[in-house]
């Protein structure tokens, strides 16, 4: 019964704290972190530090940006070292995120796919002006299809890109990026809710 009471109190507190830290978009992930390992962190470092540690971890993994240690101390009257320790303890019960290079590659592919979709939706036959840019090799297949409507092997017209198929591709890339940022365990916890 004590655990149920702790969980019921934690959700609104995490939401309020995330709002105060301007990390609302990380609140659902923070709740998943806290639900998974927050009780252990709360026993060791106290409930406020455990909740703030969950928010800190979630903000980092969702790309919101890690809250400043001094801000945590000033706004919540919690020792920042306890929050960092609670964050680290909770992260030990989760799989790590993908490496930075993989996250960067996925983000670049997503940017290219969104640019190509925007060009297709504007009715442009050619893709965005990316050949030769630093993004050109992020999604060469999409760029090739968007830039050319003629198949050089057959001299037949290539059908181009379908906006609906591109939207589906973008959704898959967004899910892949979220999976890479959160890590396997946390991604599963967030999407089980």
C-alpha positions in Angstrom: 0.0 0.0 0.0 2.9 2.4 0.7 4.3 1.8 -2.8 0.9 2.6 -4.4 0.7 5.8 -2.4 4.2 6.8 -3.4 3.4 6.2 -7.1 0.2 8.2 -7.0 2.0 11.1 -5.4 5.0 10.9 -7.8 3.2 11.4 -11.1 1.7 14.9 -10.5 4.9 16.0 -8.7 7.0 14.9 -11.7 4.7 16.8 -14.0 4.9 19.9 -11.8 8.7 19.7 -11.5 9.1 19.1 -15.2 7.0 22.1 -15.9 9.1 24.3 -13.6 12.3 23.1 -15.2 10.8 23.7 -18.7 11.1 20.0 -19.5 7.4 19.1 -20.0 8.2 17.1 -23.1 10.3 14.8 -21.0 7.7 14.2 -18.3 6.3 10.9 -19.6 9.8 9.5 -19.9 10.6 10.7 -16.4 7.5 9.0 -15.0 8.7 5.7 -16.7 12.1 6.1 -15.2 10.7 6.8 -11.8 8.2 4.0 -12.0 11.0 1.6 -12.9 13.7 2.5 -10.5 12.5 5.5 -8.5 11.6 3.7 -5.4 15.2 2.5 -5.0 16.6 6.0 -5.6 14.0 7.4 -3.1 15.1 5.0 -0.4 18.7 6.0 -0.9 18.5 9.8 -1.7 14.9 10.8 -0.8 11.8 11.1 -3.0 12.4 14.7 -4.2 16.0 13.8 -5.4 14.7 10.6 -7.0 12.0 12.5 -8.9 14.4 15.2 -10.0 17.0 12.6 -10.9 14.4 10.9 -13.1 13.6 14.2 -14.8 17.2 15.0 -15.3 17.8 11.5 -16.9 14.7 11.9 -19.1 15.6 15.4 -20.2 19.1 14.2 -21.2 17.8 11.2 -23.1 15.0 13.0 -24.9 17.3 15.9 -26.0 15.4 18.5 -23.9 18.7 19.4 -22.2 19.9 18.6 -18.7 18.6 20.9 -16.0 21.3 23.0 -14.4 22.4 21.7 -11.0 22.2 25.1 -9.3 18.7 25.6 -10.6 17.7 22.3 -9.0 19.0 23.5 -5.7 17.5 26.9 -5.9 14.0 25.9 -7.1 13.5 22.7 -5.2 15.8 23.0 -2.1 17.5 19.7 -2.9 21.2 19.0 -2.8 22.3 18.8 -6.5 24.7 16.0 -5.7 21.8 13.9 -4.4 19.9 14.5 -7.6 22.9 13.5 -9.7 23.4 10.4 -7.6 19.7 9.4 -7.9 19.9 10.0 -11.7 23.0 7.7 -11.8 21.3 5.0 -9.7 18.2 5.0 -11.8 20.2 4.9 -15.0 22.0 1.7 -13.8 18.6 -0.1 -14.1 18.2 1.0 -17.8 20.1 0.1 -20.9 22.3 2.9 -22.2 21.3 5.0 -25.2 22.9 4.5 -28.6 26.3 6.2 -29.1 26.3 9.8 -30.2 27.4 9.0 -33.8 24.4 6.7 -34.3 22.0 9.3 -32.9 23.6 12.0 -35.1 23.2 9.8 -38.2 19.5 9.1 -37.5 18.9 12.8 -36.9 20.5 13.7 -40.3 18.5 11.1 -42.1 15.3 12.5 -40.5 16.2 16.0 -41.6 16.8 14.9 -45.2 13.5 12.9 -45.2 11.6 15.9 -43.9 13.2 18.2 -46.5 12.3 15.7 -49.3 8.8 15.5 -48.1 8.4 19.3 -48.0 9.7 19.5 -51.6 7.3 16.7 -52.7 4.4 18.4 -50.9 5.2 21.7 -52.6 5.0 19.9 -55.9 8.6 20.2 -56.8 9.8 17.4 -59.0 13.3 17.7 -57.7 14.3 17.2 -54.1 15.8 19.9 -51.9 19.1 21.5 -52.9 21.2 19.1 -51.0 23.7 17.4 -53.4 27.2 18.3 -52.3 26.1 19.5 -48.9 27.0 17.8 -45.6 23.6 16.2 -45.6 23.8 14.7 -49.0 25.2 11.4 -47.9 22.7 11.1 -44.9 20.0 9.6 -47.1 21.4 9.1 -50.6 18.6 6.8 -51.8 15.9 9.5 -51.0 18.0 12.2 -52.6 18.5 10.1 -55.7 14.8 9.4 -56.0 13.8 13.0 -55.4 16.4 14.4 -57.7 15.9 12.2 -60.7 12.7 11.0 -62.5 14.6 9.1 -65.2 16.1 5.6 -64.6 19.4 5.7 -66.4 19.4 1.9 -66.8 16.1 1.7 -68.7 15.5 5.3 -69.8 12.0 5.0 -68.3 10.4 7.6 -66.2 10.9 6.9 -62.5 7.6 7.4 -60.5 9.2 9.7 -58.0 8.4 9.8 -54.3 5.0 9.3 -52.7 4.2 11.8 -49.9 2.3 9.1 -47.9 5.2 6.7 -48.2 7.6 9.5 -47.1 5.4 10.3 -44.1 5.5 6.6 -43.1 9.3 6.6 -43.5 9.6 9.7 -41.4 7.5 8.1 -38.6 9.9 5.0 -38.7 12.9 7.3 -38.5 11.4 9.2 -35.6 10.7 6.0 -33.7 14.3 4.8 -34.5 15.7 8.1 -33.2 13.6 7.9 -30.0 14.7 4.3 -29.5 18.4 5.3 -30.0 18.1 8.2 -27.5 16.2 6.4 -24.8 17.8 3.0 -25.0 16.1 -0.4 -25.3 14.7 -0.7 -21.7 13.4 2.8 -21.3 11.9 2.9 -24.8 9.9 -0.3 -23.9 8.9 1.2 -20.5 7.6 4.4 -22.2 5.7 2.6 -24.8 4.1 0.0 -22.5 2.1 2.8 -20.8 
